[in-house]
Each structure stands twice: as structure tokens, then as C-alpha cells.
């Protein structure tokens, strides 16, 4: 039975008092535990904005409020993506990116590879600049120096490119990066600021340097002692086929070298610029250019790179709430379970099937991109609590729980719940959007029992729920 959506502000005073006091109004409508009522009232949010489920891990439900109401979970959605990937693919799963050649292709005495170099993209969410450099170095070690052309096979994913500005009109911010099967370093350009103490100037450098991207503006040099991160603005403005990164602000020279990251172009352009730069630095030549295409079925491997294991990747996703890595992981699920040409839809279908097999009720869920960076995504507190319970009872529990941020220690909750009785006692995932706040995970009680917590709030004033969520963790830690 669906829990009733009840707003005490719209009820009579007597009925609202019964609700907040915990008097049962029927099997589907339950209330906050008395110990948490004061903390909720302090938020001044309507109860209709809250979905809450608290249960003992592997045991009974302790509290349930509107737990079947679909709500936007913000980045808590990442727990769904990471758990289903872990349970379906296993903790040792890796993404293998490969360099290939045509069957029978040889390298002549001058180091020229006959035919194209094929780059078979794996959809690796954690493929870095140094990984590409190592693969190119392996080519040079095998005697390859001259390439005719590079053909990038992105067929593992379908048409998954997004407009990075669609979500919040901030297209140059790395958290908005578009997924791409051949993504390198999230597609972000690094602007390095080097201090020149003699002339009291900051020298900006682009990494990787690109033909159509340049820096304009500058930073004001300040004397004194560095007291924190420099106050720097770096805004990307389109210019013809390229972009200008306009920098401004002030920085104390004593702070030393620092960097900011921005999206200055499409993922494909970023890969090409980086490939050309690194290949040239290694003494290689490229006669024509880089294009999309397909690798032959019988292509021969020349060099490859294996990503870190999935258990390491989901730790990056959950502790640091990495959006594009979560998107890539959802697409990988789609590719592995439903075949190449993966899309967010095929990934979502894979997630639903995995959770159905685990007995998780996903009624009312909207799984769009796997990251939670969405206005449309929806889950229910009851369904998510069921998933977290299934994860707790799984042999893969240690890998999943360790991917979550530790209260008062690391990740997105390193500065929260730092008191002695809560620090280190909870593994949590936070979610933050304009009108959404969410918290979900596991809390260790004083009794040694583990408790599952899911709190979802959708309201224009959702930010006010943070003290309440902390109070819930404190209450559970004391049990």
C-alpha cells in the first residue's frame, strides 16, 4: 500500500498532533519517531516534502514516512548505479582500451605502420592523460613512429553526447561533462597558473595546448601569506570553431603554482588535441588526422590499457560524487547487459532488471542518466532502502559500503558529523540540487547494530533539512 502524502499544515490541529506524536493513522501512514520530531519542526519544512525510511540492516523497519512517494534523489542516485554495476559486473571488472591494426599490417624499417591505427574505446570512466601517454609509449617501444591516420571506434556507446549547458547553463564546468566512449581526463582542459616572483605576474598555460583554444585576461598578483585557495574566475567563451578562456581574479604569490579545470570543447576535439600533443612529444608523426570509424572484427592488438578495478572506480564516484563517471558506468551496464551502442535507456533497463532480481521495488522510479544530475530522476525511499538492505546481505557488501563517504572523515561528509559519537560511524551518500536534498547509507549504532537510512526532501527550502539529517544519524549512532 502506498504511504499517504500528509502535510500537517493542511490538517486540523488535532489530527496533525496525532501524526507528529506517532499515533497510527493506518497501515500505510506512519510518522517520525518522537526523538526526531523536534529536529524536523526546526526545519520549518512541510512534512509532505519528506520521504524517510529507517530500518535495521537485515532486520525490521524502524521508521517510515511517505516512503513510496517518488522523489528526486539528486546524487544519491549514484548509489543505484554503483551498486547495480558492482553486483552485475563484479568488483574486479576493468575497462580495456586498445590500439589495433589491420590484420597482417606491418611496421616498416622507417617505423611506418601500414594502414590506420584503430583506437577501440572502452568507455573507461577513469582514463587519464598519463594512461594515453603510456599506451602511445608502448607503440613507440614496438617500433611504430609514423601513423597515416587514427580511427577512433566509439561503437561501445551509441549517440550519448549531451549539451553540457543544458542542466544549469554552466557548460564549461567539468561536472557537466558529456559522456564519451573515448573520454580522457573527463574532457577537461587544465589552466595552469605559474608564479613569476621576479615580475610579480601569473603566467597561464593550457594543458593540453589546442589550436583553437586560448587564454585571455589575467590575475592580479598579491603579496602576503597564502591563506587559502586563490579567488579565480575562468569562463569559457565560444570563438569561431574554438574557445577563449577568460581569466580574472587575485592570487597571493606565496600560494605557488595552482590549476583550474574547464570544458573548452567537445570530447572528441579534446582527445584529438591530446593525442597529437603526446604523440608529437614521443617523436611520432601523423600524416592525416583523427576520425571516427569502426575497427575490423579481426584487428590485431598492438597496445592496451586496463582501468582500475570497478571497486576502485565506484569509490571515486560515491565518495567524490563524480557525475560523468556515474554516467559512464550506467552506459557500461547497458553495453554489458544489452549489447554495444549503449544509451542511458539501455543502461536504465539493465538497472531495473538487476534490482528486480534482487527483490527491489522500483515502482515510480525514473532512471535517466545514473548520476542524479537531473531534474527528472526519481526514486522512492522504500525502494532504495530495500536496495541498501540487499547490498548489506550480499558477499559484495564490503566493497559497496567502502565506496561511501565516511562521516567526519572523507568525501562529501568529511566536514559533517565530526563529533566523537558520529565521526567514522556512518557510511553515507549525499545528494544536493537546487530543490532537493538527500542522504542515504549505513550507520553503526552504539549497540553494534547497523542501520539503513534514506532521507529524501524535495522542496524550494530543501537546504534546511541538513540539521535534521544529521540529527537522524546522531540518533541512530546512539542506539
One Martini backbone bead per residue (centre of mass of N, CA, C, O) as a GRO file, in nm:
protein
  479
    1UNK     BB    1   0.097   0.035   0.022
    2UNK     BB    2   0.069   0.364  -0.011
    3UNK     BB    3   0.190   0.629   0.124
    4UNK     BB    4   0.087   0.903   0.263
    5UNK     BB    5   0.046   1.246   0.178
    6UNK     BB    6   0.129   1.458   0.457
    7UNK     BB    7   0.014   1.783   0.573
    8UNK     BB    8  -0.007   1.949   0.868
    9UNK     BB    9  -0.098   2.233   0.751
   10UNK     BB   10  -0.379   2.081   0.629
   11UNK     BB   11  -0.459   2.006   0.909
   12UNK     BB   12  -0.581   1.954   1.182
   13UNK     BB   13  -0.463   1.993   1.493
   14UNK     BB   14  -0.532   1.712   1.604
   15UNK     BB   15  -0.425   1.537   1.370
   16UNK     BB   16  -0.134   1.647   1.366
   17UNK     BB   17  -0.067   1.561   1.654
   18UNK     BB   18  -0.096   1.262   1.607
   19UNK     BB   19   0.120   1.233   1.391
   20UNK     BB   20   0.368   1.351   1.559
   21UNK     BB   21   0.315   1.140   1.804
   22UNK     BB   22   0.260   0.844   1.652
   23UNK     BB   23  -0.021   0.793   1.565
   24UNK     BB   24  -0.200   0.575   1.409
   25UNK     BB   25  -0.351   0.598   1.056
   26UNK     BB   26  -0.236   0.336   0.938
   27UNK     BB   27  -0.050   0.124   0.748
   28UNK     BB   28   0.061   0.366   0.540
   29UNK     BB   29   0.079   0.569   0.795
   30UNK     BB   30   0.362   0.731   0.923
   31UNK     BB   31   0.595   0.851   1.167
   32UNK     BB   32   0.791   1.015   1.350
   33UNK     BB   33   0.997   0.986   1.579
   34UNK     BB   34   1.003   1.152   1.871
   35UNK     BB   35   1.319   1.220   1.865
   36UNK     BB   36   1.269   1.388   1.565
   37UNK     BB   37   1.055   1.620   1.578
   38UNK     BB   38   1.217   1.871   1.656
   39UNK     BB   39   1.411   1.869   1.413
   40UNK     BB   40   1.190   1.902   1.201
   41UNK     BB   41   1.053   2.165   1.298
   42UNK     BB   42   1.319   2.339   1.254
   43UNK     BB   43   1.293   2.345   0.933
   44UNK     BB   44   0.996   2.440   0.830
   45UNK     BB   45   0.889   2.196   0.685
   46UNK     BB   46   0.691   2.008   0.520
   47UNK     BB   47   0.606   1.679   0.547
   48UNK     BB   48   0.550   1.643   0.235
   49UNK     BB   49   0.875   1.663   0.162
   50UNK     BB   50   0.908   1.379   0.302
   51UNK     BB   51   1.126   1.089   0.279
   52UNK     BB   52   1.136   0.796   0.503
   53UNK     BB   53   1.386   0.536   0.590
   54UNK     BB   54   1.422   0.307   0.869
   55UNK     BB   55   1.653   0.031   0.921
   56UNK     BB   56   1.756  -0.268   0.994
   57UNK     BB   57   1.999  -0.455   0.899
   58UNK     BB   58   1.822  -0.736   0.827
   59UNK     BB   59   1.556  -0.595   0.939
   60UNK     BB   60   1.347  -0.387   1.067
   61UNK     BB   61   1.136  -0.130   1.064
   62UNK     BB   62   1.140   0.192   1.229
   63UNK     BB   63   1.086   0.409   0.989
   64UNK     BB   64   0.801   0.571   0.803
   65UNK     BB   65   0.779   0.829   0.539
   66UNK     BB   66   0.661   0.842   0.243
   67UNK     BB   67   0.827   0.592   0.091
   68UNK     BB   68   0.644   0.588  -0.201
   69UNK     BB   69   0.749   0.865  -0.289
   70UNK     BB   70   0.860   1.008  -0.559
   71UNK     BB   71   1.201   1.135  -0.576
   72UNK     BB   72   1.458   1.350  -0.587
   73UNK     BB   73   1.803   1.237  -0.513
   74UNK     BB   74   2.016   1.318  -0.669
   75UNK     BB   75   2.330   1.178  -0.592
   76UNK     BB   76   2.202   0.916  -0.471
   77UNK     BB   77   2.178   0.771  -0.748
   78UNK     BB   78   2.470   0.648  -0.747
   79UNK     BB   79   2.403   0.397  -0.577
   80UNK     BB   80   2.250   0.250  -0.798
   81UNK     BB   81   2.472   0.233  -1.012
   82UNK     BB   82   2.701   0.103  -0.838
   83UNK     BB   83   2.556  -0.148  -0.732
   84UNK     BB   84   2.468  -0.277  -1.002
   85UNK     BB   85   2.751  -0.297  -1.118
   86UNK     BB   86   2.880  -0.467  -0.897
   87UNK     BB   87   2.672  -0.710  -0.906
   88UNK     BB   88   2.707  -0.768  -1.225
   89UNK     BB   89   3.042  -0.732  -1.275
   90UNK     BB   90   3.223  -0.687  -1.042
   91UNK     BB   91   3.511  -0.578  -0.872
   92UNK     BB   92   3.721  -0.672  -1.127
   93UNK     BB   93   3.631  -0.492  -1.328
   94UNK     BB   94   3.742  -0.381  -1.659
   95UNK     BB   95   3.870  -0.140  -1.879
   96UNK     BB   96   3.968  -0.184  -2.230
   97UNK     BB   97   4.204  -0.011  -2.409
   98UNK     BB   98   4.278  -0.010  -2.769
   99UNK     BB   99   4.530  -0.085  -3.001
  100UNK     BB  100   4.501  -0.123  -3.360
  101UNK     BB  101   4.529  -0.334  -3.651
  102UNK     BB  102   4.547  -0.465  -3.930
  103UNK     BB  103   4.557  -0.749  -4.072
  104UNK     BB  104   4.902  -0.786  -4.143
  105UNK     BB  105   5.026  -0.545  -4.038
  106UNK     BB  106   5.319  -0.341  -4.073
  107UNK     BB  107   5.649  -0.237  -3.979
  108UNK     BB  108   5.879  -0.056  -4.102
  109UNK     BB  109   6.201   0.072  -4.101
  110UNK     BB  110   6.066   0.373  -4.042
  111UNK     BB  111   5.793   0.321  -3.858
  112UNK     BB  112   5.555   0.240  -4.048
  113UNK     BB  113   5.216   0.200  -4.043
  114UNK     BB  114   5.005  -0.004  -4.196
  115UNK     BB  115   4.761   0.173  -4.181
  116UNK     BB  116   4.562   0.220  -3.935
  117UNK     BB  117   4.491   0.341  -3.618
  118UNK     BB  118   4.308   0.181  -3.371
  119UNK     BB  119   4.062   0.299  -3.136
  120UNK     BB  120   3.928   0.113  -2.872
  121UNK     BB  121   3.672   0.204  -2.697
  122UNK     BB  122   3.551   0.141  -2.345
  123UNK     BB  123   3.436   0.361  -2.138
  124UNK     BB  124   3.639   0.482  -1.949
  125UNK     BB  125   3.600   0.680  -1.653
  126UNK     BB  126   3.947   0.671  -1.578
  127UNK     BB  127   4.088   0.813  -1.819
  128UNK     BB  128   4.411   0.937  -1.861
  129UNK     BB  129   4.675   1.103  -1.978
  130UNK     BB  130   4.888   0.888  -1.881
  131UNK     BB  131   4.753   0.649  -2.027
  132UNK     BB  132   4.792   0.747  -2.313
  133UNK     BB  133   5.098   0.776  -2.299
  134UNK     BB  134   5.159   0.476  -2.242
  135UNK     BB  135   5.040   0.367  -2.505
  136UNK     BB  136   5.224   0.529  -2.696
  137UNK     BB  137   5.487   0.416  -2.585
  138UNK     BB  138   5.431   0.125  -2.670
  139UNK     BB  139   5.442   0.186  -2.970
  140UNK     BB  140   5.737   0.282  -2.977
  141UNK     BB  141   5.859   0.014  -2.866
  142UNK     BB  142   5.734  -0.131  -3.144
  143UNK     BB  143   5.837   0.086  -3.382
  144UNK     BB  144   5.635   0.317  -3.387
  145UNK     BB  145   5.611   0.648  -3.569
  146UNK     BB  146   5.419   0.631  -3.828
  147UNK     BB  147   5.105   0.776  -3.913
  148UNK     BB  148   4.832   0.809  -4.111
  149UNK     BB  149   4.583   0.727  -3.915
  150UNK     BB  150   4.302   0.779  -3.686
  151UNK     BB  151   4.065   0.540  -3.550
  152UNK     BB  152   3.767   0.585  -3.366
  153UNK     BB  153   3.598   0.344  -3.161
  154UNK     BB  154   3.257   0.417  -3.023
  155UNK     BB  155   3.049   0.157  -3.031
  156UNK     BB  156   2.978   0.094  -2.733
  157UNK     BB  157   2.834   0.355  -2.783
  158UNK     BB  158   2.615   0.569  -2.861
  159UNK     BB  159   2.428   0.855  -2.870
  160UNK     BB  160   2.554   1.046  -2.576
  161UNK     BB  161   2.562   1.328  -2.624
  162UNK     BB  162   2.575   1.643  -2.457
  163UNK     BB  163   2.476   1.947  -2.327
  164UNK     BB  164   2.650   2.105  -2.076
  165UNK     BB  165   2.420   2.353  -2.051
  166UNK     BB  166   2.135   2.229  -1.982
  167UNK     BB  167   2.112   2.219  -1.668
  168UNK     BB  168   2.281   2.526  -1.568
  169UNK     BB  169   2.443   2.709  -1.767
  170UNK     BB  170   2.749   2.538  -1.731
  171UNK     BB  171   2.951   2.428  -1.986
  172UNK     BB  172   3.255   2.460  -1.833
  173UNK     BB  173   3.191   2.243  -1.622
  174UNK     BB  174   3.300   1.928  -1.539
  175UNK     BB  175   3.025   1.816  -1.413
  176UNK     BB  176   2.895   1.853  -1.727
  177UNK     BB  177   3.013   1.634  -1.877
  178UNK     BB  178   3.028   1.444  -2.145
  179UNK     BB  179   2.988   1.151  -2.255
  180UNK     BB  180   3.251   0.911  -2.368
  181UNK     BB  181   3.421   0.643  -2.489
  182UNK     BB  182   3.683   0.864  -2.532
  183UNK     BB  183   3.769   0.960  -2.242
  184UNK     BB  184   3.986   1.228  -2.112
  185UNK     BB  185   3.990   1.370  -1.820
  186UNK     BB  186   3.676   1.452  -1.875
  187UNK     BB  187   3.758   1.682  -2.098
  188UNK     BB  188   3.959   1.865  -1.944
  189UNK     BB  189   4.107   2.174  -1.911
  190UNK     BB  190   4.415   2.299  -1.804
  191UNK     BB  191   4.488   2.580  -1.594
  192UNK     BB  192   4.803   2.708  -1.546
  193UNK     BB  193   4.959   2.882  -1.266
  194UNK     BB  194   5.252   3.071  -1.282
  195UNK     BB  195   5.494   3.204  -1.080
  196UNK     BB  196   5.648   3.538  -1.108
  197UNK     BB  197   5.842   3.691  -0.877
  198UNK     BB  198   5.998   3.913  -1.035
  199UNK     BB  199   5.724   4.036  -1.193
  200UNK     BB  200   5.453   3.982  -1.057
  201UNK     BB  201   5.328   3.718  -1.219
  202UNK     BB  202   5.083   3.535  -1.399
  203UNK     BB  203   5.121   3.227  -1.582
  204UNK     BB  204   4.935   3.094  -1.836
  205UNK     BB  205   4.848   2.747  -1.908
  206UNK     BB  206   4.784   2.488  -2.140
  207UNK     BB  207   4.623   2.155  -2.068
  208UNK     BB  208   4.611   2.107  -2.355
  209UNK     BB  209   4.721   2.234  -2.628
  210UNK     BB  210   4.523   2.428  -2.861
  211UNK     BB  211   4.446   2.576  -3.155
  212UNK     BB  212   4.132   2.686  -3.050
  213UNK     BB  213   4.272   2.768  -2.767
  214UNK     BB  214   4.261   3.047  -2.534
  215UNK     BB  215   4.405   3.303  -2.327
  216UNK     BB  216   4.259   3.563  -2.128
  217UNK     BB  217   4.378   3.783  -1.930
  218UNK     BB  218   4.417   3.805  -1.558
  219UNK     BB  219   4.611   3.823  -1.264
  220UNK     BB  220   4.647   3.946  -0.952
  221UNK     BB  221   4.918   4.036  -0.760
  222UNK     BB  222   4.989   3.923  -0.427
  223UNK     BB  223   5.095   3.991  -0.123
  224UNK     BB  224   5.188   3.747   0.116
  225UNK     BB  225   4.992   3.508   0.278
  226UNK     BB  226   4.868   3.206   0.237
  227UNK     BB  227   4.497   3.131   0.312
  228UNK     BB  228   4.414   2.996   0.032
  229UNK     BB  229   4.236   2.978  -0.225
  230UNK     BB  230   4.218   3.128  -0.504
  231UNK     BB  231   4.042   3.401  -0.659
  232UNK     BB  232   3.905   3.252  -0.948
  233UNK     BB  233   3.820   3.320  -1.287
  234UNK     BB  234   3.693   3.081  -1.550
  235UNK     BB  235   3.571   3.157  -1.875
  236UNK     BB  236   3.397   3.020  -2.143
  237UNK     BB  237   3.423   3.131  -2.492
  238UNK     BB  238   3.314   3.131  -2.785
  239UNK     BB  239   3.531   3.102  -3.099
  240UNK     BB  240   3.420   2.993  -3.347
  241UNK     BB  241   3.577   2.673  -3.338
  242UNK     BB  242   3.641   2.771  -3.049
  243UNK     BB  243   3.811   2.916  -2.753
  244UNK     BB  244   3.787   3.130  -2.460
  245UNK     BB  245   3.976   3.186  -2.163
  246UNK     BB  246   3.867   3.385  -1.905
  247UNK     BB  247   4.070   3.555  -1.671
  248UNK     BB  248   4.029   3.627  -1.314
  249UNK     BB  249   4.171   3.797  -1.031
  250UNK     BB  250   4.332   3.678  -0.725
  251UNK     BB  251   4.683   3.612  -0.609
  252UNK     BB  252   4.906   3.480  -0.400
  253UNK     BB  253   5.233   3.411  -0.446
  254UNK     BB  254   5.266   3.207  -0.198
  255UNK     BB  255   5.081   2.973  -0.324
  256UNK     BB  256   5.158   2.909  -0.598
  257UNK     BB  257   5.096   2.671  -0.794
  258UNK     BB  258   4.795   2.636  -1.002
  259UNK     BB  259   4.462   2.496  -1.087
  260UNK     BB  260   4.215   2.481  -1.349
  261UNK     BB  261   3.900   2.348  -1.476
  262UNK     BB  262   3.780   2.312  -1.823
  263UNK     BB  263   3.542   2.326  -2.075
  264UNK     BB  264   3.661   2.379  -2.431
  265UNK     BB  265   3.508   2.123  -2.561
  266UNK     BB  266   3.488   1.846  -2.714
  267UNK     BB  267   3.577   1.530  -2.665
  268UNK     BB  268   3.705   1.475  -2.944
  269UNK     BB  269   3.891   1.727  -2.948
  270UNK     BB  270   4.046   1.660  -2.694
  271UNK     BB  271   4.167   1.394  -2.786
  272UNK     BB  272   4.316   1.497  -3.036
  273UNK     BB  273   4.499   1.705  -2.898
  274UNK     BB  274   4.635   1.501  -2.707
  275UNK     BB  275   4.740   1.299  -2.910
  276UNK     BB  276   4.920   1.491  -3.072
  277UNK     BB  277   5.098   1.588  -2.844
  278UNK     BB  278   5.210   1.313  -2.736
  279UNK     BB  279   5.316   1.201  -3.006
  280UNK     BB  280   5.513   1.430  -3.059
  281UNK     BB  281   5.680   1.401  -2.793
  282UNK     BB  282   5.757   1.089  -2.894
  283UNK     BB  283   5.827   1.130  -3.220
  284UNK     BB  284   5.572   1.135  -3.379
  285UNK     BB  285   5.358   1.086  -3.667
  286UNK     BB  286   5.081   1.253  -3.864
  287UNK     BB  287   4.946   1.273  -4.169
  288UNK     BB  288   4.645   1.331  -4.116
  289UNK     BB  289   4.422   1.206  -3.879
  290UNK     BB  290   4.112   1.217  -3.692
  291UNK     BB  291   3.856   0.957  -3.676
  292UNK     BB  292   3.568   0.801  -3.714
  293UNK     BB  293   3.499   0.440  -3.657
  294UNK     BB  294   3.583   0.097  -3.740
  295UNK     BB  295   3.697  -0.190  -3.632
  296UNK     BB  296   3.801  -0.471  -3.721
  297UNK     BB  297   3.724  -0.786  -3.618
  298UNK     BB  298   4.051  -0.878  -3.682
  299UNK     BB  299   4.208  -0.704  -3.518
  300UNK     BB  300   4.528  -0.611  -3.390
  301UNK     BB  301   4.695  -0.593  -3.108
  302UNK     BB  302   4.935  -0.348  -2.966
  303UNK     BB  303   4.781  -0.193  -2.727
  304UNK     BB  304   4.699  -0.140  -2.369
  305UNK     BB  305   4.441  -0.049  -2.115
  306UNK     BB  306   4.374  -0.090  -1.773
  307UNK     BB  307   4.174  -0.022  -1.546
  308UNK     BB  308   4.059   0.013  -1.272
  309UNK     BB  309   3.867  -0.121  -1.067
  310UNK     BB  310   3.541  -0.102  -0.986
  311UNK     BB  311   3.586  -0.063  -0.680
  312UNK     BB  312   3.750   0.202  -0.732
  313UNK     BB  313   3.550   0.364  -0.903
  314UNK     BB  314   3.308   0.380  -0.697
  315UNK     BB  315   3.469   0.545  -0.493
  316UNK     BB  316   3.486   0.799  -0.665
  317UNK     BB  317   3.185   0.844  -0.713
  318UNK     BB  318   3.078   0.854  -0.410
  319UNK     BB  319   3.277   1.029  -0.246
  320UNK     BB  320   3.289   1.266  -0.502
  321UNK     BB  321   3.049   1.286  -0.697
  322UNK     BB  322   3.081   1.171  -1.002
  323UNK     BB  323   2.905   1.221  -1.286
  324UNK     BB  324   3.047   1.105  -1.544
  325UNK     BB  325   3.118   0.829  -1.419
  326UNK     BB  326   2.826   0.743  -1.376
  327UNK     BB  327   2.734   0.756  -1.667
  328UNK     BB  328   2.945   0.547  -1.772
  329UNK     BB  329   2.847   0.311  -1.595
  330UNK     BB  330   2.564   0.288  -1.710
  331UNK     BB  331   2.656   0.235  -2.003
  332UNK     BB  332   2.811  -0.023  -1.938
  333UNK     BB  333   2.570  -0.186  -1.852
  334UNK     BB  334   2.430  -0.170  -2.124
  335UNK     BB  335   2.658  -0.310  -2.287
  336UNK     BB  336   2.678  -0.580  -2.119
  337UNK     BB  337   2.351  -0.654  -2.118
  338UNK     BB  338   2.255  -0.510  -2.426
  339UNK     BB  339   2.491  -0.405  -2.582
  340UNK     BB  340   2.599  -0.224  -2.811
  341UNK     BB  341   2.505   0.109  -2.815
  342UNK     BB  342   2.475   0.254  -2.562
  343UNK     BB  343   2.230   0.391  -2.337
  344UNK     BB  344   2.051   0.516  -2.088
  345UNK     BB  345   1.817   0.318  -2.141
  346UNK     BB  346   1.981   0.049  -2.137
  347UNK     BB  347   2.088   0.099  -1.852
  348UNK     BB  348   1.813   0.117  -1.704
  349UNK     BB  349   1.718  -0.168  -1.779
  350UNK     BB  350   1.944  -0.310  -1.627
  351UNK     BB  351   1.881  -0.204  -1.346
  352UNK     BB  352   1.593  -0.314  -1.318
  353UNK     BB  353   1.667  -0.613  -1.348
  354UNK     BB  354   1.859  -0.637  -1.111
  355UNK     BB  355   1.657  -0.539  -0.890
  356UNK     BB  356   1.438  -0.746  -0.940
  357UNK     BB  357   1.625  -0.994  -0.866
  358UNK     BB  358   1.651  -0.853  -0.558
  359UNK     BB  359   1.356  -0.738  -0.466
  360UNK     BB  360   1.319  -0.449  -0.587
  361UNK     BB  361   1.115  -0.165  -0.573
  362UNK     BB  362   1.062   0.054  -0.878
  363UNK     BB  363   0.821   0.213  -0.836
  364UNK     BB  364   0.843   0.536  -0.987
  365UNK     BB  365   1.099   0.526  -1.133
  366UNK     BB  366   1.367   0.747  -1.267
  367UNK     BB  367   1.618   0.653  -1.512
  368UNK     BB  368   1.840   0.854  -1.691
  369UNK     BB  369   2.186   0.888  -1.604
  370UNK     BB  370   2.300   0.788  -1.297
  371UNK     BB  371   2.387   1.073  -1.128
  372UNK     BB  372   2.151   1.309  -1.049
  373UNK     BB  373   2.185   1.523  -1.283
  374UNK     BB  374   1.855   1.602  -1.233
  375UNK     BB  375   1.496   1.674  -1.265
  376UNK     BB  376   1.366   1.367  -1.326
  377UNK     BB  377   1.466   1.198  -1.117
  378UNK     BB  378   1.348   0.888  -0.945
  379UNK     BB  379   1.274   0.772  -0.611
  380UNK     BB  380   1.242   0.560  -0.329
  381UNK     BB  381   1.288   0.496  -0.002
  382UNK     BB  382   1.207   0.200   0.003
  383UNK     BB  383   1.367   0.097  -0.242
  384UNK     BB  384   1.647   0.190  -0.144
  385UNK     BB  385   1.644   0.030   0.120
  386UNK     BB  386   1.629  -0.243  -0.018
  387UNK     BB  387   1.896  -0.218  -0.165
  388UNK     BB  388   2.076  -0.175   0.087
  389UNK     BB  389   1.998  -0.449   0.209
  390UNK     BB  390   2.099  -0.628  -0.020
  391UNK     BB  391   2.391  -0.530   0.001
  392UNK     BB  392   2.439  -0.617   0.299
  393UNK     BB  393   2.374  -0.938   0.222
  394UNK     BB  394   2.618  -0.934   0.049
  395UNK     BB  395   2.940  -1.028  -0.042
  396UNK     BB  396   2.976  -0.712  -0.156
  397UNK     BB  397   2.952  -0.514   0.084
  398UNK     BB  398   3.240  -0.400   0.139
  399UNK     BB  399   3.274  -0.257  -0.138
  400UNK     BB  400   3.030  -0.070  -0.117
  401UNK     BB  401   3.062   0.069   0.159
  402UNK     BB  402   3.359   0.179   0.092
  403UNK     BB  403   3.242   0.394  -0.126
  404UNK     BB  404   3.150   0.557   0.100
  405UNK     BB  405   3.127   0.812   0.297
  406UNK     BB  406   3.284   0.921   0.593
  407UNK     BB  407   3.204   1.044   0.877
  408UNK     BB  408   3.428   1.307   0.930
  409UNK     BB  409   3.658   1.214   0.693
  410UNK     BB  410   3.525   1.195   0.391
  411UNK     BB  411   3.427   1.338   0.131
  412UNK     BB  412   3.102   1.484   0.155
  413UNK     BB  413   3.139   1.428   0.501
  414UNK     BB  414   3.404   1.552   0.635
  415UNK     BB  415   3.236   1.818   0.775
  416UNK     BB  416   3.051   1.606   0.909
  417UNK     BB  417   2.999   1.446   1.190
  418UNK     BB  418   3.263   1.511   1.413
  419UNK     BB  419   3.181   1.384   1.647
  420UNK     BB  420   3.261   1.125   1.847
  421UNK     BB  421   2.972   0.962   1.798
  422UNK     BB  422   3.002   0.996   1.452
  423UNK     BB  423   3.280   0.955   1.379
  424UNK     BB  424   3.298   0.681   1.161
  425UNK     BB  425   2.975   0.564   1.185
  426UNK     BB  426   2.931   0.640   0.871
  427UNK     BB  427   2.794   0.551   0.547
  428UNK     BB  428   2.759   0.800   0.283
  429UNK     BB  429   2.516   0.970   0.065
  430UNK     BB  430   2.484   1.260  -0.108
  431UNK     BB  431   2.233   1.522  -0.203
  432UNK     BB  432   2.246   1.814  -0.442
  433UNK     BB  433   1.999   2.052  -0.514
  434UNK     BB  434   1.804   2.313  -0.535
  435UNK     BB  435   1.524   2.119  -0.438
  436UNK     BB  436   1.738   1.898  -0.318
  437UNK     BB  437   1.770   1.648  -0.052
  438UNK     BB  438   2.008   1.381   0.041
  439UNK     BB  439   2.028   1.068   0.243
  440UNK     BB  440   2.243   0.770   0.241
  441UNK     BB  441   2.289   0.457   0.438
  442UNK     BB  442   2.513   0.376   0.710
  443UNK     BB  443   2.475   0.299   1.067
  444UNK     BB  444   2.649   0.278   1.369
  445UNK     BB  445   2.570   0.160   1.664
  446UNK     BB  446   2.632   0.121   2.001
  447UNK     BB  447   2.534  -0.191   1.976
  448UNK     BB  448   2.648  -0.275   1.664
  449UNK     BB  449   2.439  -0.199   1.483
  450UNK     BB  450   2.287  -0.166   1.165
  451UNK     BB  451   2.169   0.118   0.974
  452UNK     BB  452   1.920   0.230   0.753
  453UNK     BB  453   1.925   0.532   0.547
  454UNK     BB  454   1.649   0.740   0.408
  455UNK     BB  455   1.658   1.081   0.276
  456UNK     BB  456   1.395   1.280   0.116
  457UNK     BB  457   1.395   1.620  -0.024
  458UNK     BB  458   1.129   1.827  -0.174
  459UNK     BB  459   1.210   2.175  -0.186
  460UNK     BB  460   1.285   2.506  -0.191
  461UNK     BB  461   1.389   2.449   0.134
  462UNK     BB  462   1.585   2.189   0.152
  463UNK     BB  463   1.847   2.294   0.303
  464UNK     BB  464   1.711   2.274   0.601
  465UNK     BB  465   1.763   1.948   0.649
  466UNK     BB  466   2.049   1.893   0.757
  467UNK     BB  467   2.009   1.884   1.071
  468UNK     BB  468   1.816   1.647   1.059
  469UNK     BB  469   1.999   1.436   0.930
  470UNK     BB  470   2.209   1.451   1.156
  471UNK     BB  471   2.011   1.365   1.382
  472UNK     BB  472   1.961   1.083   1.273
  473UNK     BB  473   2.248   0.981   1.298
  474UNK     BB  474   2.281   1.034   1.599
  475UNK     BB  475   2.048   0.851   1.689
  476UNK     BB  476   2.163   0.587   1.568
  477UNK     BB  477   2.447   0.593   1.708
  478UNK     BB  478   2.300   0.565   2.005
  479UNK     BB  479   2.154   0.265   1.980
   0.00000   0.00000   0.00000
